Amino acid sequence: MPKRTKTARANRTSDRVLTAKQNRELAALTSLRDDQIDTSDIPELPPRAWKEAVRGRFYRPVKQAVSMRLDADVVAWLKKRGKGYQTRANRILRQHMLADSKRA
């Protein structure tokens, strides 16, 4: 039998109304140029921290449901490796799209 899980809604900060003081502080920060921001209290990352860095790790592209007709042998080929054939098809199309855009 599965464990019962509790769910709770996190407080959404976007629902809160900012005070006049907070609005003034945000306006002051927004008006600063990058070179005016003091970053001296932020330590530099050591080079080893960048060795395992992954670009776009938490990026999830917006998906759009589509219906398209494919040849039966193409679908069979995509499905023969098992689960995830739609993801495979998307990856193949993306690779082709990126290669094509580099040529243009």
N, CA, C and O atoms as a DFTB+ gen file, in Angstrom:
416 C
 N C O
     1  1       0.848      -1.185       0.000
     2  2       0.000       0.000       0.000
     3  2       0.892       1.246       0.000
     4  3       1.817       1.325       0.808
     5  1       0.640       2.226      -0.885
     6  2       1.495       3.410      -0.938
     7  2       1.353       4.262       0.316
     8  3       0.294       4.329       0.941
     9  1       2.451       4.902       0.652
    10  2       2.429       5.807       1.804
    11  2       1.543       7.003       1.493
    12  3       1.450       7.463       0.355
    13  1       0.914       7.475       2.517
    14  2       0.126       8.692       2.335
    15  2       1.076       9.883       2.376
    16  3       1.969       9.959       3.219
    17  1       0.871      10.777       1.480
    18  2       1.724      11.961       1.457
    19  2       0.887      13.187       1.749
    20  3      -0.293      13.264       1.407
    21  1       1.528      14.129       2.383
    22  2       0.867      15.394       2.661
    23  2       1.329      16.404       1.634
    24  3       2.505      16.450       1.272
    25  1       0.419      17.189       1.180
    26  2       0.792      18.267       0.283
    27  2       0.377      19.576       0.915
    28  3      -0.634      19.657       1.614
    29  1       1.159      20.580       0.665
    30  2       0.852      21.904       1.194
    31  2       1.209      22.930       0.138
    32  3       2.181      22.759      -0.598
    33  1       0.451      23.964       0.061
    34  2       0.726      25.030      -0.891
    35  2       1.704      26.007      -0.268
    36  3       1.498      26.485       0.848
    37  1       2.746      26.293      -0.982
    38  2       3.735      27.253      -0.499
    39  2       3.143      28.654      -0.577
    40  3       2.304      28.946      -1.429
    41  1       3.588      29.498       0.314
    42  2       3.148      30.890       0.262
    43  2       3.684      31.524      -1.010
    44  3       4.873      31.417      -1.309
    45  1       2.844      32.159      -1.728
    46  2       3.265      32.809      -2.967
    47  2       3.610      34.252      -2.665
    48  3       2.754      35.038      -2.258
    49  1       4.875      34.595      -2.868
    50  2       5.302      35.959      -2.594
    51  2       4.670      36.946      -3.565
    52  3       4.526      38.125      -3.242
    53  1       4.290      36.477      -4.751
    54  2       3.701      37.395      -5.723
    55  2       2.306      37.858      -5.295
    56  3       1.786      38.834      -5.836
    57  1       1.700      37.168      -4.334
    58  2       0.379      37.562      -3.854
    59  2       0.445      38.687      -2.824
    60  3      -0.560      39.330      -2.519
    61  1       1.637      38.909      -2.301
    62  2       1.775      39.923      -1.251
    63  2       1.921      41.318      -1.854
    64  3       2.526      41.498      -2.911
    65  1       1.358      42.286      -1.164
    66  2       1.481      43.676      -1.587
    67  2       2.721      44.256      -0.920
    68  3       2.912      44.102       0.286
    69  1       3.561      44.921      -1.703
    70  2       4.773      45.516      -1.155
    71  2       4.439      46.802      -0.420
    72  3       3.501      47.520      -0.768
    73  1       5.231      47.070       0.602
    74  2       5.058      48.319       1.343
    75  2       5.662      49.456       0.525
    76  3       6.377      49.220      -0.448
    77  1       5.370      50.680       0.925
    78  2       5.927      51.852       0.235
    79  2       7.449      51.841       0.330
    80  3       8.135      52.181      -0.634
    81  1       7.976      51.451       1.489
    82  2       9.431      51.396       1.684
    83  2      10.052      50.358       0.738
    84  3      11.085      50.620       0.123
    85  1       9.426      49.188       0.624
    86  2       9.946      48.148      -0.269
    87  2       9.914      48.612      -1.726
    88  3      10.840      48.335      -2.488
    89  1       8.865      49.304      -2.106
    90  2       8.777      49.834      -3.469
    91  2       9.877      50.852      -3.745
    92  3      10.454      50.862      -4.833
    93  1      10.177      51.719      -2.757
    94  2      11.259      52.697      -2.914
    95  2      12.605      51.993      -3.055
    96  3      13.424      52.367      -3.895
    97  1      12.833      50.954      -2.212
    98  2      14.097      50.213      -2.271
    99  2      14.258      49.517      -3.627
   100  3      15.342      49.534      -4.211
   101  1      13.192      48.912      -4.118
   102  2      13.256      48.254      -5.422
   103  2      13.515      49.254      -6.544
   104  3      14.278      48.972      -7.469
   105  1      12.888      50.405      -6.464
   106  2      13.100      51.439      -7.478
   107  2      14.553      51.908      -7.467
   108  3      15.147      52.127      -8.523
   109  1      15.126      52.061      -6.260
   110  2      16.526      52.488      -6.152
   111  2      17.460      51.426      -6.724
   112  3      18.419      51.754      -7.423
   113  1      17.185      50.160      -6.433
   114  2      18.026      49.077      -6.948
   115  2      17.917      48.960      -8.464
   116  3      18.912      48.718      -9.147
   117  1      16.732      49.128      -8.974
   118  2      16.508      49.020     -10.412
   119  2      17.248      50.107     -11.175
   120  3      17.685      49.886     -12.304
   121  1      17.389      51.263     -10.574
   122  2      18.036      52.378     -11.267
   123  2      19.563      52.260     -11.292
   124  3      20.218      53.003     -12.023
   125  1      20.143      51.345     -10.513
   126  2      21.600      51.185     -10.482
   127  2      22.112      50.543     -11.767
   128  3      21.501      49.622     -12.309
   129  1      23.262      51.060     -12.246
   130  2      23.955      50.403     -13.350
   131  2      24.746      49.241     -12.768
   132  3      25.030      49.229     -11.570
   133  1      25.105      48.267     -13.594
   134  2      25.851      47.097     -13.120
   135  2      27.148      47.483     -12.431
   136  3      27.520      46.881     -11.424
   137  1      27.846      48.490     -12.970
   138  2      29.128      48.874     -12.378
   139  2      28.974      49.609     -11.046
   140  3      29.967      49.854     -10.361
   141  1      27.765      49.958     -10.679
   142  2      27.516      50.614      -9.398
   143  2      27.184      49.620      -8.285
   144  3      27.092      50.001      -7.118
   145  1      27.008      48.364      -8.640
   146  2      26.636      47.355      -7.650
   147  2      27.889      46.801      -6.998
   148  3      28.796      46.332      -7.686
   149  1      27.944      46.851      -5.677
   150  2      29.095      46.350      -4.921
   151  2      28.976      44.837      -4.773
   152  3      28.086      44.337      -4.085
   153  1      29.877      44.122      -5.420
   154  2      29.883      42.660      -5.332
   155  2      31.087      42.146      -4.549
   156  3      31.414      40.961      -4.615
   157  1      31.744      43.031      -3.811
   158  2      32.975      42.652      -3.105
   159  2      32.734      41.614      -2.011
   160  3      33.665      40.913      -1.614
   161  1      31.510      41.506      -1.523
   162  2      31.231      40.528      -0.466
   163  2      30.853      39.154      -1.021
   164  3      30.574      38.230      -0.256
   165  1      30.843      39.018      -2.341
   166  2      30.516      37.735      -2.962
   167  2      31.823      37.041      -3.334
   168  3      32.573      37.556      -4.163
   169  1      32.109      35.885      -2.741
   170  2      33.379      35.218      -3.040
   171  2      33.398      34.652      -4.463
   172  3      32.371      34.235      -4.998
   173  1      34.590      34.649      -5.057
   174  2      34.764      34.051      -6.382
   175  2      34.609      32.542      -6.262
   176  3      34.995      31.952      -5.253
   177  1      34.050      31.926      -7.280
   178  2      33.951      30.468      -7.292
   179  2      35.299      29.882      -7.689
   180  3      35.948      30.386      -8.605
   181  1      35.723      28.827      -7.011
   182  2      36.982      28.189      -7.403
   183  2      36.811      27.492      -8.756
   184  3      35.699      27.098      -9.107
   185  1      37.898      27.336      -9.518
   186  2      37.802      26.705     -10.844
   187  2      37.150      25.322     -10.818
   188  3      36.472      24.940     -11.772
   189  1      37.350      24.573      -9.739
   190  2      36.768      23.224      -9.684
   191  2      35.237      23.263      -9.677
   192  3      34.588      22.290     -10.063
   193  1      34.666      24.382      -9.241
   194  2      33.206      24.502      -9.219
   195  2      32.638      24.512     -10.636
   196  3      31.484      24.138     -10.845
   197  1      33.443      24.936     -11.607
   198  2      32.969      25.034     -12.984
   199  2      33.165      23.744     -13.760
   200  3      32.603      23.590     -14.845
   201  1      33.956      22.804     -13.224
   202  2      34.229      21.555     -13.942
   203  2      32.964      20.741     -14.193
   204  3      32.821      20.113     -15.241
   205  1      32.056      20.756     -13.232
   206  2      30.835      19.961     -13.364
   207  2      29.609      20.821     -13.657
   208  3      28.473      20.362     -13.534
   209  1      29.849      22.071     -14.044
   210  2      28.734      22.961     -14.348
   211  2      28.002      22.474     -15.595
   212  3      28.621      22.001     -16.548
   213  1      26.693      22.594     -15.573
   214  2      25.870      22.165     -16.699
   215  2      24.988      23.331     -17.115
   216  3      24.226      23.867     -16.310
   217  1      25.098      23.714     -18.374
   218  2      24.284      24.820     -18.877
   219  2      22.847      24.344     -19.088
   220  3      22.610      23.284     -19.666
   221  1      21.907      25.132     -18.618
   222  2      20.501      24.828     -18.846
   223  2      19.974      23.619     -18.102
   224  3      19.004      23.002     -18.541
   225  1      20.587      23.270     -16.996
   226  2      20.197      22.061     -16.261
   227  2      18.729      22.069     -15.841
   228  3      18.065      21.033     -15.874
   229  1      18.233      23.221     -15.454
   230  2      16.864      23.294     -14.956
   231  2      15.901      23.903     -15.973
   232  3      14.737      24.159     -15.664
   233  1      16.392      24.131     -17.175
   234  2      15.545      24.687     -18.229
   235  2      14.662      23.586     -18.805
   236  3      15.151      22.515     -19.167
   237  1      13.383      23.848     -18.888
   238  2      12.459      22.899     -19.511
   239  2      11.685      23.664     -20.579
   240  3      10.900      24.560     -20.271
   241  1      11.917      23.301     -21.835
   242  2      11.228      24.023     -22.900
   243  2       9.718      23.799     -22.842
   244  3       9.243      22.766     -22.370
   245  1       8.998      24.767     -23.323
   246  2       7.543      24.663     -23.377
   247  2       7.191      23.652     -24.461
   248  3       7.655      23.758     -25.596
   249  1       6.383      22.690     -24.109
   250  2       5.964      21.657     -25.062
   251  2       4.605      22.026     -25.645
   252  3       3.775      22.651     -24.984
   253  1       4.402      21.634     -26.872
   254  2       3.126      21.869     -27.537
   255  2       2.642      20.547     -28.113
   256  3       3.360      19.892     -28.868
   257  1       1.439      20.163     -27.761
   258  2       0.869      18.921     -28.282
   259  2       0.510      19.117     -29.747
   260  3      -0.140      20.094     -30.118
   261  1       0.944      18.170     -30.572
   262  2       0.619      18.223     -31.996
   263  2       0.171      16.845     -32.459
   264  3       0.470      15.831     -31.827
   265  1      -0.534      16.829     -33.549
   266  2      -0.919      15.569     -34.174
   267  2      -0.337      15.596     -35.575
   268  3      -0.595      16.522     -36.345
   269  1       0.452      14.577     -35.906
   270  2       1.041      14.533     -37.240
   271  2       1.054      13.106     -37.756
   272  3       1.092      12.153     -36.978
   273  1       1.021      12.969     -39.050
   274  2       1.026      11.650     -39.670
   275  2       2.454      11.309     -40.076
   276  3       3.112      12.051     -40.805
   277  1       2.912      10.157     -39.579
   278  2       4.247       9.665     -39.899
   279  2       4.120       8.320     -40.585
   280  3       3.145       7.597     -40.377
   281  1       5.093       7.991     -41.391
   282  2       5.103       6.671     -42.021
   283  2       5.218       5.606     -40.937
   284  3       5.896       5.803     -39.929
   285  1       4.548       4.479     -41.154
   286  2       4.506       3.405     -40.159
   287  2       5.895       2.899     -39.800
   288  3       6.163       2.599     -38.636
   289  1       6.789       2.799     -40.797
   290  2       8.133       2.304     -40.498
   291  2       8.930       3.289     -39.648
   292  3       9.784       2.882     -38.861
   293  1       8.651       4.581     -39.805
   294  2       9.319       5.597     -38.983
   295  2       8.864       5.463     -37.534
   296  3       9.686       5.499     -36.618
   297  1       7.567       5.310     -37.325
   298  2       7.035       5.142     -35.969
   299  2       7.577       3.860     -35.350
   300  3       7.962       3.856     -34.181
   301  1       7.613       2.773     -36.115
   302  2       8.144       1.503     -35.601
   303  2       9.602       1.658     -35.191
   304  3      10.021       1.138     -34.157
   305  1      10.376       2.375     -36.006
   306  2      11.787       2.603     -35.694
   307  2      11.940       3.409     -34.407
   308  3      12.793       3.095     -33.576
   309  1      11.120       4.443     -34.241
   310  2      11.181       5.258     -33.025
   311  2      10.787       4.451     -31.793
   312  3      11.376       4.615     -30.725
   313  1       9.790       3.578     -31.942
   314  2       9.270       2.818     -30.806
   315  2      10.103       1.592     -30.452
   316  3       9.966       1.058     -29.352
   317  1      10.968       1.132     -31.363
   318  2      11.663      -0.135     -31.119
   319  2      12.606      -0.081     -29.917
   320  3      12.936      -1.124     -29.353
   321  1      13.039       1.100     -29.520
   322  2      13.888       1.226     -28.334
   323  2      13.066       1.344     -27.056
   324  3      13.624       1.487     -25.968
   325  1      11.777       1.286     -27.183
   326  2      10.914       1.306     -26.008
   327  2      10.378       2.686     -25.683
   328  3      10.235       3.554     -26.544
   329  1      10.092       2.847     -24.416
   330  2       9.465       4.055     -23.905
   331  2      10.265       5.310     -24.285
   332  3      11.494       5.282     -24.342
   333  1       9.558       6.386     -24.538
   334  2      10.206       7.658     -24.825
   335  2      10.368       7.959     -26.306
   336  3      11.222       8.759     -26.688
   337  1       9.560       7.327     -27.138
   338  2       9.736       7.532     -28.576
   339  2       9.419       8.964     -29.006
   340  3      10.022       9.474     -29.951
   341  1       8.481       9.615     -28.321
   342  2       8.162      10.997     -28.675
   343  2       9.320      11.925     -28.321
   344  3       9.628      12.860     -29.060
   345  1       9.952      11.659     -27.189
   346  2      11.121      12.443     -26.789
   347  2      12.254      12.230     -27.787
   348  3      12.951      13.176     -28.152
   349  1      12.436      10.981     -28.229
   350  2      13.462      10.696     -29.236
   351  2      13.173      11.454     -30.529
   352  3      14.071      12.054     -31.119
   353  1      11.924      11.424     -30.959
   354  2      11.551      12.134     -32.186
   355  2      11.822      13.627     -32.034
   356  3      12.321      14.265     -32.961
   357  1      11.496      14.182     -30.879
   358  2      11.733      15.601     -30.629
   359  2      13.228      15.908     -30.681
   360  3      13.636      16.914     -31.263
   361  1      14.049      15.039     -30.071
   362  2      15.500      15.244     -30.055
   363  2      16.064      15.211     -31.480
   364  3      16.898      16.041     -31.840
   365  1      15.608      14.257     -32.277
   366  2      16.073      14.139     -33.668
   367  2      15.695      15.386     -34.465
   368  3      16.513      15.934     -35.203
   369  1      14.455      15.825     -34.308
   370  2      14.005      17.024     -35.016
   371  2      14.772      18.263     -34.556
   372  3      15.122      19.117     -35.371
   373  1      15.033      18.359     -33.253
   374  2      15.788      19.502     -32.719
   375  2      17.204      19.525     -33.288
   376  3      17.689      20.580     -33.698
   377  1      17.873      18.366     -33.317
   378  2      19.232      18.301     -33.866
   379  2      19.240      18.752     -35.329
   380  3      20.121      19.500     -35.754
   381  1      18.266      18.296     -36.077
   382  2      18.171      18.689     -37.486
   383  2      17.902      20.190     -37.605
   384  3      18.500      20.865     -38.443
   385  1      17.012      20.706     -36.775
   386  2      16.676      22.125     -36.795
   387  2      17.915      22.971     -36.501
   388  3      18.178      23.952     -37.196
   389  1      18.679      22.589     -35.465
   390  2      19.867      23.353     -35.093
   391  2      20.935      23.285     -36.181
   392  3      21.575      24.290     -36.491
   393  1      21.125      22.108     -36.755
   394  2      22.102      21.964     -37.838
   395  2      21.688      22.806     -39.044
   396  3      22.526      23.443     -39.683
   397  1      20.399      22.805     -39.348
   398  2      19.888      23.567     -40.480
   399  2      20.031      25.068     -40.243
   400  3      20.350      25.815     -41.169
   401  1      19.799      25.511     -39.011
   402  2      19.894      26.946     -38.719
   403  2      21.345      27.423     -38.766
   404  3      21.594      28.598     -39.034
   405  1      22.310      26.527     -38.509
   406  2      23.725      26.903     -38.610
   407  2      24.130      27.085     -40.071
   408  3      24.986      27.913     -40.384
   409  1      23.512      26.312     -40.961
   410  2      23.820      26.410     -42.390
   411  2      23.248      27.677     -43.008
   412  3      23.803      28.210     -43.969
   413  1      22.164      28.149     -42.468
   414  2      21.467      29.304     -43.059
   415  2      22.158      30.613     -42.757
   416  3      21.694      31.670     -43.184
